[in-house]
Amino acid sequence: MAARRRTCSGSPLKSSVFAAVISIFLFRFFALFPRKETLTLVSEGGKNETVRNNNYIVRFKEYRKAEDHRRYLESELGLGGGWEWIERRNPAMKFATDFGLVAVEATVVERVVAEIEKLEMVKDVNVDVSYKRELLGVSGSGGGGRGGGSFSDGRKRPGKIFTSMSFSEEEEPRHAVAETSNSSIHWGRELLAQKSQVTSLFRADVLWSKGYTGAKVKMAIFDTGIRSDHPHFRNIKERTNWTSEDTLNDNLGHGTFVAGVIAGQDDECLGFAPDAEIYAFRVFTDAQVSYTSWFLDAFNYAIATKMDVLNLSIGGPDFLDLPFVEKIWEITANNIIMVSAIGNDGPLYGTLNNPADQSDVIGVGGIDYNDHIAPFSSRGMSTWEIPHGYGRVKPDVVAYGKDIMGSKISSGCKSLSGTSVASPVVAGVVCLLVSVIPESDRKAILNPASMKQALVEGAAKLSGPNLYEQGAGRVNLLESYEILKSYQPRATIFPGILDFSDCPYSWPFCRQPLYAGAMPVMFNATILNGMGVIGYVERPPIWNPSDENGNILSIHFTYSEIIWPWTGYIALHMQIKEEGAQFSGEIEGNVTLTVYSPPAPGEKTQRRSTCVLHLKLQVVPTPPRSKRILWDQFHNIKYPPGYIPRDSLDVRNDILDWHGDHLHTNFHIMFNMLRDAGYYVETLGSPFTCFDARHYGTLLLVDLEDEYFKEEIEKLRDDVINNGLGLAVFAEWYNVDTMVKMRFFDDNTRSWWTPVTGGANVPGLNDLLAPFGIAFGDKILNGDFSIDGEQSRYASGTDIVRFPLGGYVHGFPFLDSSESGATQNVLVNSGTGKV
């Protein structure tokens, strides 16, 4: 692994543009490994033809007919030479396209790809990534899709690495506590049935009574298809198939259920917009497999046929699939409002799925009927910006996603749960809201930003969940309707307030006040520009304190100078000046930002709007050194530069470490416990050479994968020995034999994936700890232990093989599960011993 050399003067937050640059580099790395398998294409005559598939997506700089792109490549590369053009026979071929699909022989991949990338009309070349999702259940206690996705018992299934499908059917409705009388049990069943009619909970009937039913709204449903004669739908306008299977029908039931929630007309399972025009895009096979190229063609067709709303109830961790991600940008840039599920990977934090994690997409989380966040619903923050920046607030909104009624595959209704249920709930709400605006005015008023503004501003903030669990809160159809009725194009910031006194909603910021001398506290908000697809920030943001106390606050801003499509970001890096070292109290004020967009058709002047982010911050005197802990964030690796396995090898169905390690994501419980114990925890986003150890009692190193520079090693030795800095290290595991055994063959990239490190970079940690005479071994230990009467689990941790004389070591009887160890090695020493 190559370490990152960085100066201390570098900005602690990487912008979205920087993240995109890193993404491009990493995707180039993966593009060297092609997929090679067979692909069956459906011909116009209905026959299937099989071609060899070692496929790459060639993206061009211009839209042209596919035949023109083919001729261009043949004229530049010649026929043969280890490559061939793959014909795509689908409805999108009636229109111009911006990409082609080519098969390349494995023996000449590097040469052919390099030749294609040099061509003047070629934008780039990328692997045709495959998607795999599973129709898996959600356990009653939550945990979401942990049992699903791309791995089973440590083995990779075919297809792209993908988290579990956000969709499940409850075997039996769960009622309130059972009573002894028949009447009580009957009441519980009636209550469940009433709650399951989700349209009534949002009072959709109020808009229906006004004549708004989703009429003339083109609703694109990207899913598993739908049957043409389904009795629940009155307005199926078009069904298209983008897969290798010769059918337009839904043979799984997923696409049908989603369509039913949006536009069903059966009295038992009403949809929100029964008159919406349904356009069913079948992008998944019966085996729940899809490819990026299928999506690209389907997205292009949605753009060409001018869809209004698009629901995509899928997602995965790979936000580096650039052709897919950039096509989403293009979709929204063409004024298609996209709604997507944030995933079923809760209750873990930092588990947002793409594309719901994109700022131009309405990302939807799930709640139950008690307004509690569903255990399965993924949590924020976004992880594009981690490890050196700070994630954005997601989900945008939440909706009911538990025991929702929808259409069965051929007739009748059923109850399902998952964020894939919550997503079409919001998509149905959006369809209904679109129909409120006269058809002639829709494109002038409605766009992905204005619709998101209406949803987040109208949402009801829930009591209990924080902003990275609920976003703006539960969707409120009627409030959003009132906002849209009088909407004027404007730019806003979401969230519009950061209030340290509003706990738990403003977690983690409400858990720890600001103080002088601390590392910058970062907050990353989204700019929503309802004035136009492109906007510009007129001048740097300004901090306007409410009184003179606000002058002790220093804010460094990073932000999107160009806002496209529809959205951008503004990041605050907040510090208290030294003159505020003894200040205790509240700072309040506004951050203002002016955005302008080009004139709309028929207008002569620029559109201009001033955004406001209200700050209400708590400040305390600088804590004593002994209470200050510094968390090393810098030496984490950005997902996904390679195969980094999970910390715990007990997790067999999700073996990749993709959550984006951070104190406020997968380590949020540790953060809360440290705060409960009275410690103040700061985040180090730079090398060890950049902080003054005299201000901190402890440096905390947890699950780190990167290496350390010689200068860092020397600096840390001096800080510990001469400056009294404490050091706490959580080493995880590292065993070469086990890592080799964890190799798997990925049919998607057509390559063997071998872990680039263990649960942590133990060799790097040993280099760091060598000056202290400390070293970790290569055992992988597991077991339960107790300290001061508190039981804990030691899961896939390493052993200590070297420690300085005179030191104290705790020992416990753990099992060794490493491949290089004996079948069951047990450490003989137990208790505390002096070396």
N, C-alpha and C positions, 0 to 999 in steps of 0.2 A: 504494500500500500504506500502510495506517495503521500507524504505529509504536506500540509499546506503551510508555506512560509508567509507570514503576514506581519506587518509592522503594527506597532501599538497605536498609530494614528489612524488606522483604518476605521471606517464607519462600522459600528456594531450591528447595523441592520443591513442585510443585503436586499436590494430592491427586487421587484418582480422581474425586471429586465435582466438583472444578474442571474436570477434563478433560471430564466429561460436560456441564457448562454450556457450555464452549467448543464441544463437539460439536453441541449443540442450535443454537447460534447459526450455526455454519457450515452445518448442514443446512438451516436456514431460507434461507440464501443460495442453496443449490443448488435448493431447492424452487421457486424462481421460474421455473425452466426446465423445462417439462414435456416428456414424451415423447409423440410423436404419430405413430402408425403404425396398422396394422390388427392386430387380435387375433382369432384363431379360437377359439371356445369349443365344447366338446363337449357337446351336449345329451343329455338322458336317453335319447332315442331313437336316439342314435348319430350324428345328423346334425351337421354343422358349421354354425355361423352366424358371420358376420363382422360385427364392430362397429368403429366408428371408435375409435381408441385414443389418447387424450391424457390418460393416466390418472394419477389421484391416489389414494393410500390415505388414507381418512378413519378415524382411530382414535377409538373411543368410550371413554367412561369406564366403561361397563358391558358385560357380555356379554348380548346379546339375540339373538333370531332375526334373520337378515338382513332378513327382510320388515319387522320392526318398525323396524330402522334406516332402511330405505328410506322408510317412511311418515313417520318423524320428519323426515328431510331434506326430503321433499316438502312437509310441513306448514309447515316453517320457511322454506324457500326458494321454494316454489311450483314448479310444473312449467315446463319450458322454462328460459329465462333463461341459456342457454349451457352447461347441464350436464345430464347424464343418468346414471342409475344403471346399473351393469353387473351383470347377473345372473351369479353364479358357480355353476355346476352341477358339484358334486363331492361326495364323501362327507361332507365336513365340514359341509355344509349341513343335515345331520340334527341338528346340535348348535347351541347358541348361539355367536355370534361376537363379537369385539370390534372388527371393522373392516368397512368397506365400500369398494367400488371405484367411483369415479366418473370419467366422461369429461368434460373441460372444454374448451370451444372456446378456441383459442389467443388470440383477440382479447379474451377477458374473464377470463383466468386470474387476474390479480391481484385483481380485484373479487370473483370467485366464491370463490377460496381464502380471502380475508379474511372474507367473509360466513360461510363454513362454520366457520372457526376461532373466530368469536365465539359460536357456539352453546354453550349450557350443557352439553350432553351430549357435546360433541366434545373429545377430548384434543388432537389435532393433525392436521395434513394434511401428507403427504409424497409425493414422487414415487414412483411404482411402479417401482423400480429393476430393471433387467434384468441378469442374469448371463450371461456368455459364457465358456466354457472350451473348450480345444482338446485333441484327442487327439494329442499331439505326443510325439516321442521325446526321450530324455535322452541326450546325447552320452556317449561312453565316458569322456571325461576330466572329466565333471562339468559344472557350469555350469547344470544343471537346466533350468528352463523358460525360459531366456533367449530361446529362439527362438519362444516361444509367447505366449499371452495375447491382449490386445486390440489389439495393433498389429502391422502387418506392413509393413516397409520405410517406416516413418514414417507410415503411414496407419492410421486407426482402423477396426477391424472393427465390425460391428453389436453392440449389447449393452452391458452395463455394463463399465466398465473393470475387467479381471480378469486376474490373472496366469495363467500357463499351468497347465493341468490337471496335477496331481501324479501322472502315470501314464504309463508307456511300456513298449513291448515291445522286448526286445533282439532284433535280427535274428538273432544267433547267439550261443550261450553263449560267454563268455570263460573260457578255462581258464588253468591255471598255465602256466609256460614250457614250450613243446613239447619233447618228448624225441624221440630218433631211433627208439626201439623202439616197436613196436605196443603192447606191454604197458603201457608208461608212458602212452601216449595213452589207452588204455582205462581205466586207473586214474583219470586226470584226469576223464574223463566220469562214472565211477561216483561219484567224490567230489562232483562238482557235483550229481548227481541226489540223492545222500544229503542234501546240505546244503539243497537246494531244498525238501525235506519239512520245512517250518518247524515243524510241530507236534512233531516228534521233538527238535528243538533246544531246545524249552521243556519237554520231557518231559511233554507233555499226557497220554501214555498212563498215567502214574502216577495221575492223577485219574480217567481213564476206568476203570481197574481197580478203583477204589473206587466206581464206579457214577455218577460225575458226568460228564454229557455235555451239559449245557446244557438239560436238560428243563425245560419250563414256564417258560422265559425268553423274554419277548416282545422280539424283536430287530428294531428298525426300521432299514431300510437306505434312506437318502435318496440316490437315484442315478438310473440310466437304466432301471430296471425289471428284470424277469426273466421267463423263459418258464415257463408253468405246468407243462409236461410235461418239464422238464429232469431228466435221470436222476440228477443229482448230489445232489438235495435230497429229503429224505423228509418235510419238515414245512413246506411253504409254506402259511401260514395265510391270507394275504390279499395281494392285489396291488391297488394303487390308482394311478390316473393323475391327476396334477394339472396336466398340461400342456395345450396347445391341440391336441395330436395325438390322434387317435382310436385309441389302442392301449395295451395294458398290457405289451406285450413289450419286451424289450431288443433293440434293433437295432444296438447299438454294441459290447456286450460288457463294458462297464465295470462296470455293476451286477451282472452275473452273476459276474464275477471276484471282486469284493468279497464277494458272498454266499458264494462258494466258499471263500475264505480263512476266513471266519467259521464256516460250517456245512456245507461240502461233505462228502460221504461216499465219494467215489471214492478208491480205494486209492492212485492216483498223485498226487492232490492233495487230501489230507485237510484238512478244516477243524477248528477247535478244538472247536466245540460242535455236533456233527452233529444233536443232538436239539432244538436251539433252534428256537423258533417264528419263522419268517421272515415279516416284514411288509415287502413291497417297495413303497416310495413312489417312483413315477416322477415326478421333479421336473425332469428335463431332457429336452428334445426331442432328436430325432436330430441336429439341428444344434448340440447342446450349449448351448442357450439356456434360461434360466429367468427368472422374475420374482419380486421380493420377495413379491408377493401370493400367488403359488403356494406359496411356502415358508410364509407365514403360515397359510394354510388347512391345509397339510399338518402343520405344527407343532401347530396347534390340534387336529387330528384325533388326532395322537399323544398329546396330553395327554388328550383325551376317552376314548381307548381304552386308556389306562394302559400305555404301553410301558415296558419296563424299561431297555433300552439303545438308544442311537441312534448310528449311524455316519454321519458326513458327511465324505467324502473329497474335499472341495473347499475352496477358500479364495481370498481376494483381499485387496488392501490396504485396502479401504474399511471401516474400523471406525466410520465415521460414518453408516452406513445404520441409523439409530436404530430403525425398526420391526423390522428383522432382529435387531440386537444385543439389543434389549430382549426380543424374543420368545425368544431363546436363554436369557436370564435366567429367563424364565417357564417354559421347558422344564425347566431344572434345578431351579427352585424346586418343580416338581411331581414331583420325585424321579426324573427320567429322567437316567440317566448318559450324557453325551454324549462321544463320542470323535471327534477330527477331526485331519486331516493338517495339519502346519505349513507345507507348501508345498514346491515344487521350485525355489526361487529362490536356493539356495546356489551357491557357497560364500560369497556376500555376507552380511554381518551386517545385522541390523535389518530382515530381510525376512520376518518372520512373517506368516502369512496369518490372516485372521479367518474363522471364529470360534475357531480353535485358540489364538489369542492371549488369549482371555478366561480369567480365573482359574477360573471355574466349569466350564470345559471341559478334558478331558484332551487336551492337545496333544502330538502324536506326531511325532518325527523319525525319520530312517532311517539305518541302518548296514549295512555289508556283513558278510560272514561272518568277516572278520578283526577285527571289532569296531572298525573305523574308521568315522568319520562319513562317510556317502555324500556325495560332492561336491555332489550336487544338493539335499541336504537344507537347508532354510532355517535360518538361525541367528537367535538372539535378539540383543539383548534386545527386550522389547515396546517399541513406539514411541508408545503412547497418551500417555505422560508427557513425551515429548520435545517441545520443546527445553529446558524449564525444570526438568524433574524428571529422574528416573532410572527406566529401565524395569525390569520384573519379569523373573524368571528363566523362560525358556521355551526349548526344549520342556520338558514335564514329565518325559517319559521318551522313550527311543528303542527301536526294534525293528528286526528285519531287514526290509529293504525292497529288496533287490537279488536279482534272479533267483529270485523266489518263484513257486512253482507254484500255479495256481488254475484255476478252471473256465472253459472256453471258452463261447461264446455258446449253443451247442446241445448239444454233447457233447465229451468229451475235455478235456485239460488243456494249459496253456501257461505259459511263464515270463515274468513281468513285473517291472518295477522302478519305484520311485518312492515318495514318502511316502504316496501313496494306497494303496500296498501295505502299508506299515508300519501305517497307521491301522487297517485291518480285522484285522491281526494282533493288535493290542492290543484291539480290540473283541471278537475271538474269545476272547482271554484273559479279558476282563471277563465275557463271557457264561458262560464255564466257571466262573469264580469266583462269580458270582451263584448258579449252580445248587448250589454247595456249601452255601449257607445254606438251611435248610428254608423252604419257601414261606411258611409262616405267620409266620416271623420276618424275612423279607427287608426289608420296608418299615421295620421297627423298627431294623434294623442297617445296611442298605445305603443309601447315598445318594451323590451326586456327591463329597462331601468324604471320606467314609470309604473309598470305593473309591480315590480318588486317594491317600489316606494309605497304603493297603495297597500300592499300586503303587510310590510313591516311596520308602517305607521298605523295601520288599523288593527294590528295584532294585539291580543290580550296577554300581558306579561303574567306568567304563572308564578305563584308563590312557592319557592323551594328550589327549583332548578337554577343553575347559573347560566350565564349568557352563552357558554360553549356547549351547553346541553339543549337549550331551547331557542337560541337566537333571539328574535324579537318577541317570541311567544306563540300562543295558539292563534291560528288564522281566525279572523272575525269577518265573515262574508259581508255583513251589512255595514260595518264600519268602513271596510275597503270600498264598498259601493258608494258611500257618501263622499269619500275622498275623490274617487274617480269622477263623480258627477260634476265637481267644480275644479277639476285638475287643470293647472296651468303648468306648462313645461318648466322644470327647475332642476337644479342640482342639489343634492343633499349628501350628508355623511351618515353612514350606518356602522355602528350605533351612534346616535346623536348625542349621547351623554356618557361620561365615565365618572361614576360617583363612588368614591371609596367608602362612603357611609351606607351604601345599599348592599347589604350582605343578606343572603349568599349570591344574589344575582350578579354582582360585580366581581365575583371570585375570578382569579386569585388576588386581584388588586385590593379588594376590601380586607384581605387577610393580613396585609403588611403595609404599614405607612411608609412614606418617603422620609429620608433623612440625609443630612449633608455627608459628603464623602463616599456615598454608595455608588455602585455601578449603575449605569443608566437603566431605568425601568422603561420597557418598551410596550407600546400599545399600537396595534395595527388595525386601522379602520378602513372601510370601503367607501369610495366616492361613487355615488349613483348619479348619472347625468341623463335626466329625462329630456334634455333639450336637443340631443342629437347623438348619432352613433359615434361621432368624434368630438372631443372637446379639448380645451387647453387650459392649464392653470395660469392665470394672468400674472401672478407674482408669488413669491414664497409665502407660505402661511404666516399668520401673525398671532402671537399670544397677547390677549387683552385681559389682564387681571382685573378683578372687581374692585380691589383696593390695593394699598401699598404692600400688604403682606405678599401678594402675588409676585412681587419683584424678586423674591428670593428663589423663584423657580426658573430654571434654565431649561428650554426645550430646543432640541435639535430635530429638525424635520427632514424626512426623506419622503418623496411623494412622486406620483405619476405626473410628469409635465404634460404628457399627451395621454388623454383618456380615451381608450378604444378597446373593445367595442362596448360602449355605454358605461363602462366602469373603470375605476382606477383605485389607487390606494393612497392613504396618508398615514405615515408611521411617526409616532412621537417617541423621542428618547428623552426621558425626563430625569432631571437631577436637581437637587437642592444645593444652592451655592453655599460656600463656606460661611458666609455671614449669617446663614440660617442654622448653624450647628446647634444652637440652644433653643430654636423656635419650636413651640408646641401649639398646634392649632390647625385651622382649616384654611386652605387656599382655594379660591373659586374664581372662575373667569371663563372666557370663551376663546377658542381657536377659530379664526375665520380664514376662509379660503374662497377666492373668486374664480369661477369657471365660466368660460365663454365657448360658444359653438357657432358655426357658420349659420347664416340666415336660412330658415326653412323656405320651401317653395312659396313664392308670393310675397316673401318678406325682403326688406332692403337692409335691415340692420342686424348686427350680430345678436344672438341670444346671450344673455349674461345673468349669472346667478351667484349669490354669495352663500356659501355653506357655513354652518356653525356647528362646532363640536364643543359642548359644554363640559367643563372640568370642575369637579369638586373633590379635592385631594386632601388626605390626612397627612400631617407632618409631625414628627416627634424629634426630640433631641437625638443626636447621634448616639447609638447604643455603645456600651463598652465592648472592647475587643473580644472578650470572652464569649459574648453573645452573638458574634457575627460569624457566619459560615459562608464560604465562597464555593459555589457549585461550578465545576468545570464543564461547561457546555462546548467549549472550543474543540475538544478532542473527540467529539462524536463525528461519525461519517454520515454524509447526506445520502439518504435513500435514493436510488439503489445503485451504487457503483459496482456491485457484484453480489454474489451470494453470501449474505451474512445471516447465519442461523440464529434461531431464537435463543434467549438466555437459558430457558428451562427446556431440557430435552424431554420432559414429560409431555410437552405439547406436541402431539403427533400429527394433528390435522392442520397446523398452521406453522410450518417450520421456518418461515422467513421472518426476519426481524424488520418489519416495514412500518412500524408505528411512529418513527421519528422521535427518538429519545429526547425527552425534555422534562424539566422539573414540573411543568404544568400540563403534561400529557400523561404518559404511562407511569411517571413517578409522582403524580399529584398527591397520592396518599402520604408519601414520605414528606413532601412539602408541608402538608397539613399537620402531620405529627410533630415536625420540627417547630412549626409555629406554635402549636399547642404547648410545647415544652418551653416556650419563651425565647427561642432563637430567631434571629433575623437572617434570611437566606438570600444571597445575591448571586447573580449569574455572571460567570466569566465568559466573555465572548472573544477572547484574544489569548495569545500565548502566555505562558507563565512569566515571561520576562516583562509583562505589562502591568502587573499589579504590585502594590506595596503590601507585603506580608505583615507589616507592623500593625495593620488595621484589622486583621482577621485572626480569630482564634483557631479556625480549622479550615483546611482545604478538603473538599469532598470530591472523590473520584469514583464515579459509579458507571459500570458497564461501558467503558471507553474502548473504541476500536482503532483510533488513530495512533500514530507514533509521536515521539517526542524529540525535539531538537537537542543537540548537545548543550546549547545555551540554556535551555529550559531545565535540563537535568542538573546543571551546575547551579542555576538560580534556586531551584527547589532545595537542593542540599544545603545551601547557605541559609535559606529562609527557615528551615527546620532546626538546623544546628545552632545558628547564631541569632536568629530573630524570634525563636520560640513558636513557630507556626506548627499547629497540630495537623496531622495528615490521616484521613480515613479513606481506605481503599476497599471497594467491592469488586473483586477480581473476576467473578464468573468462572468459566471453564475454557481450557484450550488443550486439545489433544489431537495430534496429527492423525493417528490411526482412526480415531472416531470421525474426524473431518473427512478423511478419504472414504470411509464407509457411508458417509452422508451424501456422497455424490449422487446425482440423478441425471438421467438423460432427458432433456427437454425437446420434445418433438417440435415445439414451436421454433426455437432457435437452432434446432438440429445440432446440438452440442452437449457435451458433458458439463454440468455445473458442479464445481467444487467450492466449498466454503473458502473465502479469502481470509477468514479469521475464525476464531471460536466465538463463544458467547461474549468474550472480551479479548482484547489484544494483550494476552498475558506476556508474551516475549517483550512487547513494548513497555509494559508495566515493570517487568524485571529490570530492564535497562534503567528505568526511572528510579527504582528502589535499590539498585546495586550499591550506591554510595552508603546506604544504611545497613548493608549486610543482610538484606531481606530478599527472598526469592520464592515464587510460587512454583508448584510442580505441575504435572500434567494429568493428575488424577481427576476424575469427575465424581464427586461425592454427593450422596443424597442421604437424607435422614432427618429425623425430628430431634430437637434439642431444647433444653430449658435453661434460662438464665434468670436468676432471682424469681423463680416460680412462674415465669412467662414462657409458654410453649411457642416454638417457632419451627419453621421448616427450612432446612438447608437443601435447596433444589439446584442441582447441577452446578455446584461450586467446586473450586479447586482446593488443593492442599498447600500448606506452607512447608517448604523443604529447607529453608535457611532463615535464621533469625539471630540477631546479635546476642552475645553472652550478656547475661544479667536481665534480659527481657522476660516478659511473662507471656505464655501462650495458653489459650484455652483449647482443650482437646475433647472431642466427642466421638462416640463409636458410629461412624458413618459407613455406608456401603460405597464401594468403588465400582462405578458402572462404565469406566472407560474401556475402550477396546484393547489398550495395551496392558491393562492391569489384569490381575487374576480374576476369576469369575466373580468372586465376592470377597474383596479385600476389606478388612475391618481394621480401623486404626485402633491400636491397643491402648493408647493413653487417653484417659478421660478426666476432665476436670481442669484445674489451672496448675500449670507447672512453670518453674523458673528455668530458663535456658542456661 
